[in-house]
Amino acid sequence: MPDVTAVDDELPVESLLLEDQAAAIAGVTLNAMRQMRVRGDGPPFVVVGRTRIRYEPEAFRAWLKTRTFKSMADYYAKDSARARTAELQRQVAGKVRAARWKKKPEAAAESTSE
């Protein structure tokens, strides 16, 4: 009879991380882990039964390493959509700052008294 406590020779079932353990290691809430799983940007997971989710430690570590960056520029460059969003936010913030500096003191006083 095969050993039911092991999926294969290298991965005993007991070594799989529970969902809450993985969340604690990543420093996020359990709900955040679930949202990442739904979006597809979380770590690879194992479905055990209908509702039990587990994580292989090595796959989880590998996922964490893919989320290691030297700067926020590196982080944004990884995902071009994220980079475009960040650039748009910078542009809007720059326009708001410029508008505030160009505003005349009289106009600023009028807008605060209303």
C-alpha positions as CSV (number, residue, x, y, z in Angstrom):
1,M,0.0,0.0,0.0
2,P,1.4,3.4,-0.9
3,D,2.3,6.0,1.7
4,V,-0.7,8.3,1.9
5,T,1.2,11.0,3.7
6,A,3.3,11.8,0.7
7,V,2.4,13.2,-2.7
8,D,5.7,12.0,-4.1
9,D,9.1,11.0,-2.7
10,E,10.1,14.6,-2.1
11,L,6.9,16.3,-0.9
12,P,5.3,15.1,2.2
13,V,1.8,16.5,2.6
14,E,2.7,17.8,6.1
15,S,5.2,20.1,4.5
16,L,2.6,22.1,2.5
17,L,1.9,25.6,3.9
18,L,-1.6,26.3,5.1
19,E,-3.3,29.3,3.6
20,D,-3.0,31.4,6.8
21,Q,0.6,30.4,7.2
22,A,1.4,31.6,3.7
23,A,-0.4,34.9,4.4
24,A,1.6,35.4,7.6
25,I,4.9,34.7,5.9
26,A,4.0,37.1,3.1
27,G,2.8,39.7,5.6
28,V,-0.6,40.1,4.1
29,T,-4.1,39.2,5.3
30,L,-5.8,35.9,4.4
31,N,-8.3,37.9,2.3
32,A,-5.4,39.4,0.3
33,M,-4.0,36.0,-0.4
34,R,-7.4,34.9,-1.7
35,Q,-7.6,38.0,-3.9
36,M,-4.1,37.3,-5.3
37,R,-5.2,33.8,-6.1
38,V,-8.3,34.9,-7.9
39,R,-6.4,37.5,-9.9
40,G,-3.6,35.1,-10.7
41,D,-0.8,37.1,-9.3
42,G,-0.3,35.1,-6.1
43,P,1.9,32.1,-5.5
44,P,1.2,28.8,-7.1
45,F,-1.2,26.8,-5.0
46,V,-2.4,23.2,-4.5
47,V,-6.1,22.5,-4.1
48,V,-6.6,19.7,-1.6
49,G,-10.3,18.9,-1.5
50,R,-12.9,21.4,-2.5
51,T,-12.0,24.3,-0.3
52,R,-8.6,23.5,1.1
53,I,-5.7,25.5,-0.4
54,R,-2.1,24.7,0.3
55,Y,1.2,26.1,-0.9
56,E,4.4,24.2,-1.7
57,P,7.2,25.9,0.3
58,E,9.7,25.9,-2.6
59,A,7.1,27.4,-5.0
60,F,6.1,29.9,-2.4
61,R,9.8,31.0,-1.9
62,A,10.2,31.2,-5.7
63,W,7.2,33.5,-5.9
64,L,8.5,35.7,-3.1
65,K,11.8,36.0,-5.0
66,T,10.0,37.2,-8.1
67,R,8.6,40.0,-6.0
68,T,12.0,41.2,-4.9
69,F,13.1,44.6,-6.3
70,K,16.0,47.1,-5.9
71,S,13.8,50.1,-6.5
72,M,10.2,51.1,-7.1
73,A,11.3,51.9,-10.7
74,D,12.2,48.2,-11.1
75,Y,8.9,47.3,-9.6
76,Y,6.9,49.5,-12.0
77,A,9.0,48.5,-15.0
78,K,8.1,44.8,-14.4
79,D,4.6,45.4,-15.4
80,S,4.1,47.9,-18.3
81,A,0.5,48.5,-17.3
82,R,1.5,49.3,-13.8
83,A,4.3,51.5,-15.2
84,R,1.8,53.4,-17.4
85,T,-0.6,53.9,-14.4
86,A,2.3,55.2,-12.3
87,E,3.4,57.6,-15.1
88,L,-0.2,58.9,-15.4
89,Q,-0.4,59.5,-11.7
90,R,2.9,61.4,-11.7
91,Q,1.6,63.6,-14.6
92,V,-1.6,64.4,-12.8
93,A,0.2,65.2,-9.6
94,G,2.6,67.5,-11.5
95,K,-0.3,69.3,-13.1
96,V,-2.0,69.8,-9.8
97,R,1.2,71.1,-8.2
98,A,1.7,73.5,-11.2
99,A,-1.9,74.8,-10.9
100,R,-1.4,75.5,-7.2
101,W,1.7,77.5,-7.9
102,K,0.2,79.5,-10.7
103,K,-2.9,80.4,-8.6
104,K,-3.0,84.0,-7.5
105,P,-3.2,84.8,-3.8
106,E,-6.5,86.6,-4.3
107,A,-8.1,83.6,-6.0
108,A,-6.8,81.3,-3.3
109,A,-8.3,83.5,-0.6
110,E,-11.7,83.6,-2.4
111,S,-11.8,79.8,-2.8
112,T,-11.2,79.2,0.9
113,S,-13.8,81.7,2.0
114,E,-16.6,80.0,0.1
